[in-house]
Amino acid sequence: MPAMNVLHELLRSWGWLEQRHYNRFVAREAVPLDVLSESERLALQVIQANGGIATAGQINDTLAAKLHVGVEGVSGMLNSSPIFLRFEQALYGVVGQRVSETALAVARQERRWRRSPQAPTVPAGGQPDPDVEGAIGEKDDF
């Protein structure tokens, strides 16, 4: 592995990458779906189902339920995959896809709700406790 400054300059020279922060690079164009991992494809589906933006919690819930992936695995995938773009803390989209103001507002509300003390916690299996009032899946429309 070359020194970080050498690696950084090499990555900056690749035309298919775009530098977002000092050590954060993302793909300039959409990545073909056939090269994505199963986790990336599921996360992409969650993001697209939510208008182009989703909370890390929404993505985590889906991956925990379907692939039994933990929070650390989801976080690592979201922060290292070249297809995902972090809009704000815990809000993710896809490189090259537009997000409406409405979808962004809904995602911000979802993030606030998930961080509130009354929000139910989702166990490792990804399924909320149905006996907890306000559990995910009930008719809480945002």
MOCOR-V114476 format. One record per residue. RES is the residue in one letter. PHI is phi in whole degrees, 0 to 359 (999 if undefined). Layout:
# MOCOR-V114476
res:RES phi:PHI
res:RES phi:PHI
This chain:
# MOCOR-V114476
res:M phi:999
res:P phi:288
res:A phi:300
res:M phi:303
res:N phi:293
res:V phi:290
res:L phi:299
res:H phi:300
res:E phi:295
res:L phi:297
res:L phi:298
res:R phi:296
res:S phi:279
res:W phi:282
res:G phi:294
res:W phi:274
res:L phi:250
res:E phi:237
res:Q phi:276
res:R phi:260
res:H phi:222
res:Y phi:306
res:N phi:244
res:R phi:235
res:F phi:238
res:V phi:227
res:A phi:292
res:R phi:286
res:E phi:237
res:A phi:300
res:V phi:268
res:P phi:301
res:L phi:298
res:D phi:290
res:V phi:261
res:L phi:276
res:S phi:285
res:E phi:298
res:S phi:297
res:E phi:296
res:R phi:297
res:L phi:295
res:A phi:299
res:L phi:299
res:Q phi:297
res:V phi:297
res:I phi:297
res:Q phi:293
res:A phi:291
res:N phi:253
res:G phi:79
res:G phi:98
res:I phi:209
res:A phi:214
res:T phi:279
res:A phi:300
res:G phi:296
res:Q phi:296
res:I phi:294
res:N phi:299
res:D phi:302
res:T phi:293
res:L phi:292
res:A phi:294
res:A phi:289
res:K phi:267
res:L phi:240
res:H phi:58
res:V phi:269
res:G phi:277
res:V phi:303
res:E phi:297
res:G phi:295
res:V phi:295
res:S phi:300
res:G phi:298
res:M phi:294
res:L phi:296
res:N phi:272
res:S phi:247
res:S phi:286
res:P phi:284
res:I phi:268
res:F phi:261
res:L phi:237
res:R phi:271
res:F phi:282
res:E phi:213
res:Q phi:303
res:A phi:67
res:L phi:238
res:Y phi:233
res:G phi:225
res:V phi:243
res:V phi:304
res:G phi:86
res:Q phi:254
res:R phi:280
res:V phi:233
res:S phi:284
res:E phi:299
res:T phi:296
res:A phi:297
res:L phi:295
res:A phi:297
res:V phi:295
res:A phi:296
res:R phi:296
res:Q phi:296
res:E phi:299
res:R phi:297
res:R phi:298
res:W phi:297
res:R phi:294
res:R phi:271
res:S phi:287
res:P phi:297
res:Q phi:275
res:A phi:292
res:P phi:290
res:T phi:268
res:V phi:258
res:P phi:292
res:A phi:306
res:G phi:287
res:G phi:90
res:Q phi:255
res:P phi:289
res:D phi:286
res:P phi:293
res:D phi:276
res:V phi:278
res:E phi:298
res:G phi:82
res:A phi:300
res:I phi:302
res:G phi:108
res:E phi:283
res:K phi:278
res:D phi:261
res:D phi:271
res:F phi:252
